[in-house]
């Protein structure tokens, strides 16, 4: 919830919570469809803030899909793959295209790129390794 208002008090409190509680971890997932598209736009708009936060606290952050599997016909393997790829592109690239953010999509937001281009965070390789692999391994008890 803090990510929706990146300059608000909840986001400002996250570093304090992480410093105070050494066993506290956060998931960077944004949900699906509208929540995901809106969240990606918020993160793009406040790119530096999110880059700094994720780089600083990578050992306390993980990337989850937040993908609840239901009988919704939309949730095919292709759709799930598309969502996961977009999430990775957000963290790994400078700019990416996400068709759910395109003008033809019902999730398109006026004032954004009509072709669905969104600025990514282009995080450092060691940060990506931490949020994708090292921290989840630690949480699951696989780390040495």
C-alpha positions, 0 to 999 in steps of 0.5 A, spaced: 500 500 500 505 504 501 507 504 494 501 507 491 503 514 495 511 514 494 511 520 497 506 519 503 508 517 510 507 510 509 512 509 504 517 514 509 516 509 514 518 503 511 526 504 512 524 505 519 520 499 520 526 495 516 531 498 521 527 496 527 525 489 525 530 485 522 526 479 520 521 484 516 521 483 509 517 486 503 514 483 497 515 487 491 509 484 487 503 489 484 498 485 483 495 483 476 491 487 471 489 494 473 493 494 480 499 492 476 499 497 470 497 503 475 503 500 480 508 500 474 506 507 472 507 510 479 514 506 480 516 509 473 513 516 475 518 516 482 523 512 478 529 514 483 525 513 489 524 506 488 531 505 485 534 508 491 529 504 496 530 497 492 538 498 492 538 499 499 534 494 502 535 488 497 536 484 502 529 485 505 525 485 499 523 479 494 519 479 488 513 475 488 507 474 482 501 476 487 498 472 482 492 468 485 490 463 480 482 462 479 478 459 474 478 466 470 479 464 463 483 470 462 489 466 466 492 462 461 499 460 461 500 465 456 497 471 460 501 469 466 507 469 462 506 476 460 505 478 467 511 475 469 515 478 463 513 485 464 514 485 472 521 482 470 522 488 465 520 493 470 526 491 474 531 490 469 530 495 463 530 502 462 523 502 458 519 496 456 512 495 452 506 492 456 500 491 452 496 491 458 498 499 458 496 500 451 491 504 448 487 499 446 487 495 453 481 497 458 487 498 463 490 504 459 490 510 463 489 517 460 496 521 459 500 515 459 504 512 452 498 510 448 503 504 445 504 501 452 511 504 454 513 504 461 519 506 464 523 501 468 527 501 474 534 498 470 536 495 477 543 493 478 545 486 477 547 485 484 540 488 486 536 483 481 540 477 484 538 479 491 531 480 490 530 474 485 534 469 488 538 470 495 533 473 499 528 468 497 533 462 498 534 465 505 527 466 507 526 459 504 532 456 508 536 454 502 541 459 503 548 457 506 
